[in-house]
């Protein structure tokens, strides 16, 4: 099972995301972001792969370097996950998330290219 978040700003299911702050590497950043955003303990965190993407913000194109991570938790009850940003979450199998009509490009890419099992 995988944790996906519903991003109501974009009306889509996506992965948790955040920003690498000065002095952090991708691993310390994901640990901080998880702590700040969902406040649950994730163990066995490992990087799956990096990802370059672009986004348009106020008419300007920006390139971002992203990273996919996986990890495990003992909490599989979404009601125990408290979001600091007002989003909701659910655990889905890969088959279940692919049946959703509104999944993000990053989720589609991650699954379609078999980066996760």
C-alpha positions, -999 to +999 in steps of 0.1 A: +000+000+000+011+035-008+002+068+008-012+094-017-024+129-009-053+147-025-042+181-035-073+202-036-055+231-053-050+209-084-079+184-079-056+154-081-040+126-062-003+131-058+027+123-037+039+143-007+063+170-018+083+198-005+114+220-008+151+213+000+162+240+024+197+255+025+221+230+041+199+200+035+204+171+012+174+153-003+172+127+025+172+152+053+147+173+034+122+144+030+125+135+067+118+171+077+090+175+052+073+143+064+076+154+100+062+188+092+034+177+069+020+145+083+037+140+117+042+102+114+073+082+117+086+068+084+114+042+084+136+026+058+135+057+037+154+052+004+156+072-028+140+056-058+152+080-084+156+117-092+132+136-115+136+168-135+104+188-141+094+222-152+066+244-139+051+277-150+048+303-123+033+337-131+043+333-168+079+322-161+092+286-166+112+271-138+131+238-138+130+217-107+151+188-095+129+164-077+135+131-059+112+101-054+115+083-020+099+052-005+096+042+031+075+022+056+053+030+085+032+011+110+003+035+105-021+025+078-051+044+091-054+078+072-075+092+101-043+091+122-024+113+097-028+150+105-019+173+076-005+207+084-017+220+050-054+209+050-051+180+026-064+145+029-047+112+023-055+076+016-035+044+012-040+028-022-024-001-040-009+008-074-038-008-092-063+013-072-045+046-077-043+040-115-081+037-116-085+072-102-094+098-129-073+125-114-037+114-106-007+137-111+018+134-139+045+124-114+024+095-100+016+083-136+053+085-145+064+067-113+040+038-119+041+035-157+079+033-158+079+007-130+099+027-106+079+011-077+067-024-073 
